[in-house]
Amino acid sequence: MAETLAKISDELAQVVETASPAVVRVEGRRRLPSSGIAWTADGVIVTAHHTLERDDNITIGLPDGSTTAATLIGRDPTTDVAVLRVNDGGLTPPVWAPKDSVRVGNLSLAVGRPGDSILATLGIVSALGESWRTRAGGRVDSYVQTDLVMYPGFSGGPLVDVDGRVIGLSTSALIRGVSLAVPTATLERVVKALLSDGRIRRGYLGVGAQPVRLPEALATQLGQEAGLLLTSVEAGSPAEDAGLMLGDTIVSVDGQPTLAIDDLQALLSGDHVGATLPAKIVRGGAPQEISVVVGERS
């Protein structure tokens, strides 16, 4: 038994050593620094948005003990992702775990560098799920929850599997009291957008809405039980320009049913900004077709 435990202990220590070169210290707030992950060898670093309290005077602590200045490229509060760049380069990106390699019950380690040396904490993957939307409206490609203790300064660092491959970016900010990882697919999408534009483009209609059940006859006719009742339409908004009115019910946009607010938000992605989308509404008890040009949220 002792030999087995010693072997497991040594292997876990090796996992931390494997991940360590890709983990940096991020000094971007008044108190304890946070952690970051080397994204590219030439100087791009990804970290947690909520740990950056300032946009400048950011310092990176490298694995060799040296420090260097970093520039904020952009941040996405809705997914808790921020991108930094250092001019020195010489970073060591990690190996990323394949999406389908993670299962509930797998051991995982959160690795961080809030100080001069590497730190780690152990837990299991306690829940996995499909794509979901954060409270701030950001889309995260999969739900990855762990039961490990997220110590101060670990946010922004990697969650790794027992082979030292990165499952995602650790964060304690997306759901209060829950340790989550922003998965690789989300990081790839957000980092690409931030490197390109410095921000995440988001579509905008300018409406307030709430889900409502449709009358039975109308539900049968449309093939869905609910829609989004417009409770407000902003003056000068894309919605007003399209002729939408208070009291209209949106039942589909671009052929996709809008049963809940999340459905509408999902259709207002950055790649739809400026696009003209067909929409089906109910006005005065009768279905109508309109077109709406998706604006961009400032």
NORDA-V720111 format. One record per residue. PSI is psi in radians with two decimals (none if undefined). NEAR is the number of other C-alpha atoms within 12 Angstrom. Layout:
# NORDA-V720111
{{PSI NEAR} {PSI NEAR}}
This chain:
# NORDA-V720111
{{-0.79 7} {-0.71 8} {-0.67 9} {-0.79 10} {-0.69 11} {-0.69 12} {-0.79 13} {-0.75 16} {-0.78 16} {-0.66 15} {-0.65 18} {-0.68 28} {-0.64 24} {-0.63 21} {-0.79 33} {-0.74 36} {-0.65 27} {-0.72 27} {-0.45 41} {-0.76 41} {-0.34 34} {-0.04 44} {2.24 51} {2.85 52} {2.40 51} {2.00 54} {1.64 39} {0.33 35} {2.95 25} {-0.62 15} {-2.40 15} {2.30 22} {2.90 34} {-2.88 46} {2.87 54} {2.92 58} {2.28 54} {2.16 41} {-0.76 40} {2.70 27} {-0.42 20} {0.15 17} {0.04 31} {2.31 35} {2.42 52} {2.44 55} {-3.05 54} {2.24 49} {-0.76 40} {-0.24 31} {-0.07 39} {1.81 40} {-0.09 23} {2.81 21} {-0.21 22} {-3.11 20} {0.77 19} {2.30 29} {2.44 33} {2.27 45} {2.07 36} {2.79 37} {-0.47 33} {0.05 21} {-0.19 17} {2.90 16} {2.74 21} {2.69 27} {2.59 25} {2.61 35} {2.36 31} {2.07 37} {-0.73 32} {2.95 35} {2.65 36} {1.65 39} {-0.47 29} {-0.38 29} {0.05 41} {0.78 41} {2.38 49} {2.63 49} {2.28 45} {2.83 46} {2.37 36} {2.56 31} {-0.34 21} {-0.49 20} {-2.66 22} {0.33 23} {2.82 31} {1.68 26} {2.68 30} {3.07 37} {2.31 27} {2.38 30} {2.41 26} {2.54 18} {-0.80 24} {0.06 16} {-0.20 20} {2.27 35} {2.68 23} {2.30 21} {-0.25 18} {2.46 26} {2.53 29} {2.71 41} {2.33 44} {2.24 53} {2.35 54} {2.86 46} {1.07 42} {-0.24 35} {-2.65 28} {-0.46 26} {2.89 23} {2.50 35} {2.76 33} {2.68 37} {2.51 32} {2.49 28} {-2.87 28} {2.77 28} {1.95 32} {-0.33 23} {2.47 22} {2.58 27} {3.14 22} {-3.06 15} {2.46 19} {2.91 27} {2.28 26} {2.96 26} {-0.52 19} {-0.03 18} {0.04 26} {2.55 33} {2.19 37} {2.26 35} {-0.42 27} {2.77 29} {2.04 34} {1.87 41} {2.48 40} {2.90 38} {0.14 28} {2.75 30} {2.12 27} {1.62 36} {2.71 27} {2.33 28} {-0.15 40} {-0.45 44} {2.41 49} {-0.29 53} {3.11 54} {2.57 57} {2.16 57} {2.71 51} {-3.08 39} {-0.05 32} {0.07 28} {0.17 34} {2.52 33} {2.17 42} {-0.63 46} {-3.06 50} {2.17 52} {2.39 55} {2.51 46} {0.19 34} {-0.28 30} {-0.66 35} {2.16 23} {2.23 12} {0.12 16} {2.32 22} {2.05 37} {2.86 45} {2.26 51} {2.03 52} {2.87 40} {-0.75 37} {-0.70 27} {-0.76 32} {-0.78 40} {-0.77 24} {-0.80 26} {-0.77 38} {-0.75 35} {-0.77 28} {-0.73 25} {-0.68 28} {-0.56 28} {-0.82 15} {-0.20 17} {0.03 20} {2.95 27} {2.09 35} {2.34 30} {2.35 27} {2.82 33} {2.29 33} {-0.57 43} {0.75 32} {2.71 35} {2.44 26} {2.79 32} {2.54 26} {2.47 25} {2.64 25} {2.45 23} {2.63 29} {2.60 19} {-0.79 14} {-0.71 15} {-0.67 23} {-0.71 22} {-0.75 13} {-0.72 16} {-0.27 26} {0.42 18} {2.68 24} {-0.25 23} {2.93 29} {-3.00 39} {1.96 38} {2.19 32} {2.09 31} {-0.21 20} {2.61 22} {2.05 25} {2.44 22} {2.37 17} {0.15 16} {2.88 25} {-0.59 29} {-0.78 33} {-0.71 26} {-0.53 22} {-0.13 28} {0.15 25} {2.54 37} {2.70 29} {2.27 26} {-0.26 23} {2.69 36} {2.06 41} {2.16 50} {-0.32 44} {2.66 35} {2.26 33} {0.60 27} {-0.01 20} {2.22 24} {2.50 31} {1.53 34} {-0.39 29} {2.90 27} {-0.68 28} {-0.61 27} {-0.74 29} {-0.75 36} {-0.68 35} {-0.52 30} {-0.16 32} {0.76 35} {2.87 26} {-0.55 27} {-0.11 20} {-0.08 25} {2.22 24} {-0.16 21} {2.58 23} {2.03 24} {2.41 27} {2.47 23} {2.54 34} {2.26 29} {2.86 38} {2.15 33} {2.17 25} {0.51 13} {0.02 18} {2.41 20} {2.51 23} {2.71 21} {2.36 24} {3.02 28} {2.49 26} {2.36 33} {2.11 29} {2.16 36} {-3.09 30} {2.27 23} {2.28 21} {none 13}}
